[in-house]
Amino acid sequence: MNFDPHFLSARRQFLTHACGGLGVAALASLLLDDGLRAAPEDGAEPLRPRAPHFEPKARSCIFIFLIGGVSQVDLFDRKPVLQRLHGQRIPESFRQGIRLGQTNFQAPLMGSRYGFRRYGRCGMEMSELLPHLGSCADDITLIRSMHHEAFDHAPGELELCTGKDIPGRPTMGSWLIYGLGSESRNLPGYVVLLNGRSPKARSLVWGNGYLPATYQGVLFRNQGSPILNLQTPRGTTAAMHRAQLDALRRLNQLHQQETRDPRTSAQIAAYELAFRMQSAAPELMDLNGETRATVASYGDGDFARSLLLARRLVERGVRFVTVTHHEWDHHDRIAADLPRACREIDQPIAALLHDLKRRGLLTSTLVACGTEFGRTAITQGNNLDSAGRDHHPHAFSVWLAGAGVKAGQVIGATDELSWRVTEDPVHTHDFHATLLHLFGLDHRRLTFRHQGLDMRLTDVAGRVVDKVLA
């Protein structure tokens, strides 16, 4: 097919010079990347709500990602035997088939410096460092038997978020809005709120992989304008702005007629979303409508504000919100640094659960809290006073609350040292299959044709963990 070079040049010039106020650069994640497979047939409205496979329990998800590797033996999986063996060498029987990274089997075992308590009517055991979260024990399911095979941080992050420890695959948030679309017309379907450093895997943790870029997570700031360059430039009236957008739409439609490329429809939809966000985003960030008691209940700090914004986002129909906290990579000084990290998350997470419940949103919002892997029972470093713990993907803990989740229970168990899973193992694929199930999606049927294969979040594995379901 022949293209008029003057038309293409004029189109590029218009896109470059006339559209700065649309937040194009900042909303690049909403535009389709060159070389990606075409968007679905409904590309003109790629985020429109779509029917699930069966009746769902959940409408939205807030995924709290504790980056760095939370120590399950210090917070969620009490081990009295480990306490008794503190300072001794690990028995030979535990050494076979376990990979170590920055430590060795000559390092001593280390019990937790902090006690455990029973919380709620269910009597769930958690660390004394998490009293606020403990007050929510009757609303959560704690899974102590998570495991996978990815040892280092970036592969572990990808394993948890995409189901595979290699780059190039869509995240669970991308799969959800690909399957269900979004109920918000004025905000992205998938939003990410970072706190502290980025994950080791960077934007791959919220990336679209081989799905069209419409389904990628959109990075928001938790202060000021959520997306840079979103505001209309001074001197540009609403009518002028609308005229620019209409002209851009016509140019894109002409381009689509010439190329028959359905990706252009998704581009048009992305610009329209950017236009609508110019009014929706400032309203989202304005907390004046929240009571002082509500704001105070979340506590101080960026993470607390991000969780409050996450509630406001799902309230406005956003399908998937990721909120990160990056203070859990405790290779040393875990006894000193763990309390500070817990203080930063404990009150805000509990406030989020209480707030959702009070507003009637917990019945339709799934709250998931995960980490890329756990930590070893043996130390990294031989000085017990300053030691930390190494990576341990063979057994760790996550928890779920809200829509469709059977509350007030513990699933799975590990051995005396939280070294291996001994009961009800839950692989990452199982975790993802269960999450999709709560949204009314069969993980075996939610597929995308890529390079001749029908790809899915759970690869060729995965099973729904029935014990999670209410």
N, C-alpha and C positions, 0 to 999 in steps of 0.2 A: 504494500500500500504506500502511495506517495504522500508526503506531507509538505504543506506550504511552509517554507522556512521563515517567511515573514510573519505568518500566524504564530508559529511556535516561539519566535523571538519576542513578539509583542506580548504573548502570554507570560513568558518568563519575566519580562520587564515589569508587567503589572503585578505579578506575584511578589517580586522583589521589593518594589518601591511603594506600592499602594496599601499594603496589608500589615504594616508594622503593628497597628493597634489591635489586631486580632489575636495577638499572643502566639503567633505562628511558631516562633522559635521555642517558646516555653512549652507549647503544646505539640511538639514534634512527636511525642509518644502516641498522640492520637492519629497521626497520619500514617499511611501505609508506606512501609519501606520498599525501596526498589528491589525487584527480584522476588518478592514474596508471592505466594500463590494467591489467586484472586479471592476476594471476599465472598461470603455466602451470597445466595441469590437475592436476598433482601438487603443488598449493599447500600441502598438509599437510606435505610434506617438500620444500621448494623447493630445498634444497641436496643432495638425495640424488644419489649418483653415477649418471651416465647414459652410455650407450654412445656412443663416437665414430662417425664415418662410416666409418673404416677403422682399421687397426692403428696405434696411436700410438707414437712414440718417446719422448715426454716425458709425465710425470705431473704435474709442477709447474714453476713458473717463478719465478725471482728476478730482478726487473727493477731494475737499478741506474740511477737517473735522476740524471745530473749536470746540475743546473739552472743555466742562465745562458748556455750556448753555449760548448762546449769548442773551443779553437783547434786545428783539425786540422793546420795547417801547423807548429805547435809540438810536437805530440805524436805524430801518427800518419801524416802524409803529407809525407815529406821532399822538399824542393824546392831542389836545388842552384842552379837558375837564379835563384830568388828570392834566394838568398844573394848571388849575383854582382850582382844589380840593387839590392841594399840601398841605400836613400837616393835612388834615381832615381824618376822619374814612371812610372806604369803605361802601357804602350803603348796607343795609340788602339784597336787591334783588340780589346782586352779590355773596352772601355767600353760597347759596344752591348748593349742589352737587359738591363743589370744595374742594379738599384735600389740606391742607397745611402741611408743614413739620417742618421747623425750625423757623417759624414765627407764628403769630396768627392774628385774625381779629381786634385786638385792635391796631395793628401797623398802623401807618399813611400811607396814600397814598403819593407817591413821584413822582413828575414830573421829566423829564429829565433836567439835568443841562446844556445840550448842545442843540443848535438850529438845525433845519432842513432846508435844501435847496431843491430847485427844480433843477434837473440836466437833461441835454440833451434836445433834441427837444421834447422828450416825456413828459418832466416835472416831472419825477419820484422823489418823496420825499424820501430823505435819510439824515442821520445825516451829519452835518458839519464836523464831525470827519473822514469822508470817501470821501474826495474830489477827490482822484484819482479813486476810484471805481465809484464815481459819473460821472466821465468823460466817463465811459463805459455804462451809463444807457441805451443808445439806442441799446445796444447789449444784454441786459439781460432781462429775465422774473423774476420778483420778486413775490414770492408766500407768501402772508401774512396770509394764513389760514391753515398752517400745524398744525396737532394735532395727539396725540396718548395717550395711557393710562399709560405709564411707567414713574414713578415719580422720581426714584433715578438715579444716574449717570450711573452705569454699565448697569442696565436694559434699560435705555434710549439709551445708545450707541448701545446695541444689537438690540433694536427696529429699530433704524435708519439704521444700517448696515446690519441686517439679516432679518428684518421684524417680529421678535418675541423677546420678552423681556426675553428669557430664553437661557441658553447656549446650544450648540450642533447643531446649524443651520448654513448653509453656508452663507457667506456674498454675497452682490450683485456682487462684483468683481469675486468671485468664480463661481457664477451662469453664469456670462457673458462668461468666458473662457470655462466653461463646455459646454455652448451652441454654442459658435462660435470659440473656439480655439484662437490661437494667430497668428499674421502675422509676428512675429519675431522668427527666428530660433536660434538666438544667445543670447537671453535674455529671462527671464521668461515672461509669459503672464500677470502676476499680480504682481506689485511691490509696496512696502510700504515705505514711507520716513517719519520717526518720527522726530518731533521737540519738545523739552521739554520732559516732563514726558509722560509715556505711558498712554493710556486710562485706566480707572478703570477696564474695562473688559479684559485688556491685549491683548494677541494674538487672543482672540476670535473675536476681531473686524476685523481681516483679515483672520480668520480661514476658513477651508473648511467644517467644520461640518461633516455631513454624506456623503458628496461627497468624492471621492478619493483624497488623499493628493496632487496629482499633481496639483489640482486647488486651493491650498492655496496660499495666498499672500506671497511673498518673501521679507523679511526685508532687505532694502539697507541702507548703511550709505551714508551721503552726503559729506563726506570728505575721502580722501585716497582711499583704496580699498573698493569697495561697499560691498563686502562680505569677512569676515575674512577667512583665510586659503584657499583662492581660488588659490593663486599663486603656480606654480610648485616649489617644493623644489630645492634648489641649488644642482647642480651636476646631475640633472635629465634632460636628453636631450628630445627634442620633440619626437624623435623616441622611446626612452624608455617609455615615457609617453603614447604614442599611443599604444605601445605593452602591457602596463599594462591594458589599457582600453579594448583592444581587448581580453585579457585573462579574464578580468572580464565579458565581454559580453558572452564569451563561457561558463564560469561557470554558469552564470545566465540562459543561454539557456538550459544547462543540467538540472539545477534545475527546469526549467519550464517543460521540458519533463517529469521529474519525478513526479511533483506535479500537473501539468495542471493548475497552478495558473496564471491567466492572469495579476495579479499585477506585476509579474516579468518583463513583457514587459515595464511597466511604470518605473520600477527601471532602466532598461537599458537606456530608453529615458532620465531619469534624469541625469545619469552619462554622457551621450553624451552631454546634455545641459551644464553641468558643464565644460566639456572640451572646448566647443565652447565659453563659457563665459570668459575663460581666456584671450582671445584676445579682445572680444567685450566690456567687462566691463571697462578695463583701457581706452579704446578709449572714452567710454561714459563720464568718469569723466574728461577727458582732455578738458578744455574750451579754449584752445589756438586758436581753430578755430572760436570762437565767437568774434565778433567785441567788442571793448571796450565800444562802445555806448550801445550795447545790454546788456552786463554784468552790466554796470552802471545803466541801466534803471530799473533793478530789485531791486536795492538797496543793502544794507548790511544785513548780518545775515544768520543764518542757514535756516530759512524759505524761504528767497529770493533765496538762492542757490538751495533749494529743488524744488521750482517751475521752475527754469530754467532747472534743471535736468529732471523734469516731462515733459517739452516740448521736450527735447532731447529723452526721452524714447518713447513718442508716435510717434515722428518722425521716430524712428527705429522699429515701428511696435508693441510695447507693447500695449496690449488691455486696461488695467485698471491700473491706478496709484492713490494711496491714499497719500495725503500729509496732515499731521496733524499740528495743532498749539494749544498749551495747555495753554491758558492764560485767560479763560473766566468764571472761577468759582467765580463770584463776590458776595459772601455772605456778604461782608462788603467793605467799601471804594470804591464803584463803581464809584463815581464821580471823584476820584483821579486816579484809576487804569485803567479805560476804555480808556482814551486817549492813554496811552502807548501801550495797546494791539492793538488798531486801527492803530497806527503808524507802528507797526511791520508787519501788513498784507496789509495795504491799497496800498502802492506803488507796492509791489511785485505782488499782484493779478492783478492790472490794467496793469502792464507791461506784465504779462503772456497773458492776453486777447489781448492786442495790438500786441504782438509778434506773437501769433498764427494767428491773422487776417492778419498781414503783410506778413506772409509766406504762406497764403492760407490754413492753417491748421484748422482754426476755423469752416470751413464748414463741416469738417469730425470729429472734436473733440468736444465732449460734456464736458463742464466744469460745475460741480455742486458744490455748496458751502452750507454745512449744519452743523447743530449742534444738540445735543441730545434733547434739549427742550429750551423753552424760560425762561423768568423771570417775577415775579409778579409785579403788579403795586404798591402793598404795600411794605413796607420796611421789611428787616430783621434787627431788632434793632430799637429802638425808636429815636435814635439820628440822625436826618436827615443829619447832616454834615458828619457822618462816616458810615452811613448805607449802606447795600447792598440790594440784592433782592433774594428771594427764588426761588426754581424750579417751573416751570409752563409748563407742557406738553399740556395744553388745547388749547393753541394758540401761535404759534411762526412763524418765517420767515425763508425761504431758498430762494436761487436763482439759476437759470440755464442760461447758455449761450452756443451758438455754434450750432452744427449740429442739424438741424431740429427744433430748438426752435424759436418760434415767439418772436422777440426781441422788447424791448422798451415798455413793458406792465407790469401791476400789476394784479395779480390774487388773488381774495379773499379779505375778509375784516373781521375785528373784531369789537367788541362793543367799547363804549367810553373809556374803560380802558384796551383794549387788553386782556380782561379776557376770553371771549369765541368767537368762530368763528361765524360770522353772515351771511357770504356769500361765496359760493363756497368752502366748506370744502375739504381739501386734507389730507387724512390719509396717514400714512407711506406706506400702501399697494398700494394706488393710485400713490404715488411718484415712487415706484418701478415698478409698471405696466407701467408707462409712460416712465421711463428710458429704460426698456427692449424694449418697442415699438420703441423707437428711434433707437435701434440697430436691428430692423427687427425681433424681437422675440415677440410672443404672450405669455404673462405671464401665460395663462391657459394651454398652450401646452408644455412649458418648464418644464419638470418634471423629477424626479429621484425616482426610486422604492426603498423605505427604510422601512424595517420591514412590508412589505406587503402593504404599502400605496404609492401612487404616490404623492410625496412631491413637493412643488413649493415655490418659493421665496415669493409669495403673499398669502400663506396659502390657505384659501378658500374664500378670499375676493379680493378687488382691482379692480380698473377701470382706464382706460387711461384718463388722464385729457386733453381733446381735446383742451382746450384753450391754453395749452402750445405749441401745434404743429403749425408750420409755415404753 
